[in-house]
Amino acid sequence: MERDLIEYIAKSLVDDPSAVSVNTIDTDAGITIELRVGPADIGKVIGKQGRIAKAIRTILSASSMRGGKDVRLQILD
């Protein structure tokens, strides 16, 4: 569910939705979601001073509270 949420938000923000890639990694500490976007769109996902990235992480945190899981987001180049 969290993976789909991140993918939907990222595709809504970028100019090239086909370049969006979301990978989920299960670890002992929880779940890590890796987000990759096109090089031209990285600034749109991070935002000025990281505001958009922080907002995405806040939404992800609220969504993961239901499942009782620790979910982290990594935005990769």
Secondary structure, DSSP 8 states (H G I E B T S, - for coil): -HHHHHHHHHHHH-S-GGG-EEEEEE-SS-EEEEEE--GGGHHHHH-GGGHHHHHHHHHHHHHHTTTT--EEEEEE-
